[in-house]
Amino acid sequence: MLVAPFAMFLTAGYEKETENGYEKSVKVGEYPGWEKWDSENKTGELNAVVGKRFVVTFEGSGLENTKPLYELAQKADLNKLAGMK
């Protein structure tokens, strides 16, 4: 029940422009998620709702874009996390 609100806002195609960046819903592998980017501070955040039970967050600073966060998410075994009982 804790992740249900996240799932609803992610399926709605959430997007928000900010003064220095953006927030938007994305897919992280096969999982729904959202991405935040601040171009002024060069910080990013990538979140995934895994197995309808976990919210996994990847954060970085000193970045030129969010690509390294996606690369890190690919290396994480989110499917194994989803399959945990």
C-alpha positions as CSV (number, residue, x, y, z in Angstrom):
1,M,0.0,0.0,0.0
2,L,2.9,2.3,0.6
3,V,4.0,2.2,-3.1
4,A,0.5,2.5,-4.6
5,P,0.6,6.3,-4.8
6,F,3.9,6.1,-6.6
7,A,2.5,3.7,-9.1
8,M,-0.5,5.9,-9.8
9,F,1.5,9.0,-10.4
10,L,4.0,7.1,-12.6
11,T,1.4,5.7,-14.9
12,A,0.0,9.1,-15.4
13,G,3.1,10.2,-17.3
14,Y,4.2,12.7,-14.7
15,E,6.5,15.6,-15.9
16,K,7.5,18.8,-14.2
17,E,9.9,21.5,-15.4
18,T,11.8,23.4,-12.7
19,E,14.0,26.5,-12.8
20,N,17.1,24.4,-13.0
21,G,16.0,21.0,-14.3
22,Y,13.1,18.6,-14.4
23,E,11.3,15.7,-12.8
24,K,9.6,13.0,-14.9
25,S,8.3,9.5,-14.9
26,V,10.5,6.9,-16.6
27,K,11.1,3.2,-17.0
28,V,14.1,1.8,-15.1
29,G,14.6,-1.5,-16.8
30,E,11.2,-3.0,-16.7
31,Y,10.1,-1.1,-13.6
32,P,8.2,2.2,-13.3
33,G,10.2,5.0,-11.9
34,W,11.0,8.7,-11.9
35,E,14.0,10.8,-12.7
36,K,15.1,14.2,-11.2
37,W,17.8,16.4,-12.7
38,D,19.2,19.7,-11.4
39,S,21.5,21.2,-14.1
40,E,22.7,24.0,-11.9
41,N,24.0,21.7,-9.1
42,K,24.8,18.9,-11.5
43,T,22.8,16.4,-9.4
44,G,20.5,13.6,-10.4
45,E,18.2,11.0,-8.9
46,L,16.7,7.9,-10.4
47,N,14.1,5.9,-8.6
48,A,12.4,2.6,-9.4
49,V,9.4,0.9,-7.8
50,V,10.6,-2.8,-7.8
51,G,8.2,-5.6,-7.4
52,K,5.4,-3.3,-6.1
53,R,7.2,-3.5,-2.8
54,F,10.5,-1.6,-2.9
55,V,11.6,1.9,-3.9
56,V,15.2,1.9,-5.0
57,T,17.1,5.2,-5.4
58,F,20.3,6.0,-7.3
59,E,21.7,9.4,-6.7
60,G,24.7,11.3,-8.0
61,S,26.4,14.6,-8.0
62,G,29.0,16.2,-10.3
63,L,27.2,14.7,-13.3
64,E,26.8,16.0,-16.8
65,N,23.5,14.1,-17.2
66,T,21.6,11.2,-15.7
67,K,23.2,8.5,-18.0
68,P,25.5,7.3,-15.2
69,L,22.5,6.7,-12.9
70,Y,20.9,4.5,-15.6
71,E,24.2,2.6,-16.0
72,L,24.3,2.0,-12.3
73,A,20.7,0.8,-12.3
74,Q,21.4,-1.7,-15.1
75,K,24.2,-3.2,-13.0
76,A,22.0,-3.6,-9.9
77,D,20.0,-6.9,-9.9
78,L,16.5,-5.4,-9.6
79,N,14.9,-8.6,-10.7
80,K,16.5,-10.5,-7.8
81,L,15.1,-7.9,-5.5
82,A,11.7,-8.2,-7.0
83,G,11.7,-11.9,-6.5
84,M,12.6,-11.8,-2.8
85,K,10.0,-13.3,-0.4
